[in-house]
Amino acid sequence: MLKLENICFSYEKQNKILKNISLDIKKGAKTVFLGENGSGKSTLFFLLNGLLKPDSGEIYFNGEKLKYKKKDLENLRKKVGIVFQDPEVQIFAPTVYQEMAYGLQNLNYSNEKIEQKISEISTELNMKKLLEKPCHHLSYGQKKRVTIASILAMEPEILVLDEPTAWLDFKNIKKTLEMIKNLCKRGKTLVISTHDIDFAYEVADYIYILNEGQIVKQGTRYEIFDDFNFLKKLNLDVPKILKVKEFLKQKNIDILEYYEFLEKKFK
């Protein structure tokens, strides 16, 4: 659906941020990017919807090469919606309703269509009570949901989420996870960067690990997390569930029996 071939990018000529990046985003999949701060994840995301242009390499959307003409970029940005890590840099309208309406107005939707889309999305994300609230009165978690809702309202084919759980408490992380699962049930294609390894392990269909601007490993979550030492070298944690499994294995404890014990204990 979205394909990159040998992409290189630099903000300064002598300092390459991305080096020969090749990847393939599959339709309907949850593709997750892992890597330390500075590994190039956010820069890569800006390339995905044409906010940045690569120094070299090609980007294809639905089999067609991106040409970086105004019309091509406008079309790409309609179909690839990006939600920034910090909602404060994305929200600018006075109220939640106006924030969600802004993108739709730019797409020349009628007032009736705008009202319909906002009603649908706010219902889906359980945000109807927020619509008339001033954006600056919202909690951080609510602001995150507003930025996601405002992009979803424009019906992108691919939703790009840069650190969707950053600085969220457990309750809001759980809400975000539920929202992502519901979007996937609708067939939405999701591209996600995160530092939350447990979150990545739970949602990912396919994972890319970036280090110093290069893809150093890719595969399913089972392929990615099969080498604890490799993850540690890249300063990445191991999902808690795998730590528990490894501990039980070393102690020669039957995992199924232990799970049944926990089920009874916490009923």
N, C-alpha and C positions, 0 to 999 in steps of 0.2 A: 504493500500500500504506500509506504514511504520508505524510499531507499536512498542511502548515501554511499557514494563510491569514492574512496581515496581523498576524503575531505581534509584539507589543511586550513588553519586559520591563525592569524596573529593580529594583535592590536598594534604591536610594534614589529618592524621587519625582522629584528634579530631575536625575537622572543616568540616562538610558536606556542600557541595555547592548545591547538589540536593538531595531531600528526597522523595523517593517513587513516582517517576514520572511515570504516566501511561497516554498514549495518543495514538491517532490513526489519521494518516494523510491520508485523502481520496484522491483517484486518481482524478486529474483534479480540485481540490479545491484550494482556496486561504486561507491558514491557517495562522493566525496572532498571534504573541506572544507579550503581553504587560507586563510591569513591570519596576520598578525603576532600576537604575544602581546597579549592585550587586545582582539582584534577581536570576541570574543563566541562563539568556537567551543565552548568547554567549557560555557558557560551554555546555549547552544542544545542541546547534547547532554543536559543535565539536564532540559530541557523534553521531549525526545523520549520519555522513559519515565516522565514524571510526577513526577520528583523536585522540579521547580519548576512553578509555575503561572503562565501569562502574565498580564500586566496587561490585555491585550486581544488579540483575534484568536481563531482556532479551530484546534484540532488534530483531525485525523480519522485513525482507524486502520481499514483495510479498509472505508472508506466510512462508518463510524459516528463521530459527534462524541464526543470525550472529555468526560465530565461531571464528573470529579474526585470522584466518590463512591468510598468505600473499595473496593467490589467492582470498579468500573471500573478503578481504579488497580492493584489486585492483578492483574487480568486483563492489563492493558497491560504490567506489569513481567514477567509470565511470558513475554510474546511479544516484548518489546524488552529485550534484555539489554545492559547497559553495562559496559565494562571501562575503569576509570580509568587515567589516564596513569601515575600512580605506584602500583606494586603494593603498596608498603608500607602504603598507606591502605586497601587492600582485603583483604589477607590478615590473618587474626587467629587461625586454628586452629593447633594445635601441629604437625600433620603435613600433608603434601600430601593424603593420603587423606581426612583429616578436613575439610580445606578444601573439597575437591571434594564431599564428602558433605553439607555443611551446607545448601546450597540445596535439595538433593533431599529432605532430611529435612523442611524447611519446606513442601515440596510434598506431604508425607505419602506419599512413596514407601516401599514395603516394603524391608526390608534386602536381600532378594534382587535387587530392581530396582535399588537403589542400587549394589550390587556389580557388576551387569551394566553399568550406564551408565558407571561409573568405569573398568571394564575396557575398554569400547569406546573411550571418549575418550582414555584414557591410551595405548592402542595406536595410535590415529590420530595423536596428537601425539608419539609416541615418548617417553612419559614413565613407562613402567611401572617403571623402575629408581628413580624419584623418589618413588613412592607412600608409602613408609614413612619418608622423610627428614623431619627437622624443617625447617619452612619457613624458620627464621632461619639455616639453614646453606646455603641455596640461593644461587646467583649471581643477579645482577639479571636476566639474561636468562631464567633458569629460573623466577624469580618471575613474570615477565611471562607465561610460558607457563602457569603454574599459574592465574593469574587468568583467562586466556582459557578454559582447560579447565574451570574451575569454573562459568563462565557457560554454556559450550557444553553441559555435562552436563544443564542444565535445558531444553535443546531450544528456545531462543528462535527465533522466525521472523526476527527482525532482530538482528544482532549489531553493537553500536556500539563502536568502538575509538577511544579518545582517545589520540593520539600513540603507536601501537603500537611504533614503532621508536626512540622517544626514549631516548637514552643507551645504545643497544645497539651492540656492535661489528659488524664486517662479517659475521662468521659468523652471529650471531643475527638480523641484519637479513635475511640470505638465508633462514634457517629460517622467519622470520615471513612473508616473501613466499611461500614454498612453501606454508605453512599456509593463507594467505589464498586462494591459487589453488585449493587442494584443497577448501576450504569452498565456493568458488563452483561448482566442479564438482558438488557435492552440492546446488546450488540455493539455498544460503544467501544471504540479502540482507545486504550489509555496508555500514556507514556509518563512514567513517574520517576523522579529522582528522590532519594531519601537517604538519611543517615540511620534510620530506625531499622535495624536488621530484622527484628521480630516482625515488624510490619511488612518488610520486603518478602520475608519467607512465607508469610501468610497469603499475600496477594499475587505474587509474581507468577506469570506463565513462562517468562524468559528474562534472563538477567544479563546485563553487560557491566563489567567492572572497568572503570577508568582509573588510570594512574599516570600522572604527569602528561596528560593530553593524549594518551594512547589506550586502546582497548587491550587489556592484558588477560582477560578471561571472559568467556561468554557461554551460556548454556541454560538448562533448566535449573530450578532452585536446588534440585538434588545434585546436579553436576557441579554447581557453584560452591555449595557448602560441604562438599565431600572431603575437603582438604583444610583442616583447621590451621595448620602451620602456614599455608599460603595466605590465608585471610589475615593472620596475625602480622605477617611481614608487611602487609598493606595497611596496618592499623585498623582493620575491620574486625568487628566482634563476631561471635558465633551466636546464632539464634538460641534462646534459652531452652527451647524444647530439645534441641540437639545436644546441649550440654547435659540436660537431665538424662537423655537416652544413653549418652556416653558414660555417665556416672553409674547408671544402673547396670550397664554392660560390664564395667570394670568390677562392680560388686557382685556380679553374677546373679542379679535379681531379675526375675521374669517381668518384662515391661507390661504385659497384659494383666498380670496379677496385681502389679502396683497401681495400674490405672483403675482396676476394679476396686481396690482399697480406697483410693482417693474419691471415687464416685460415691461409695458408701459413707465415707467420712464427711463429705461436704454436701450431702443431700439436703 
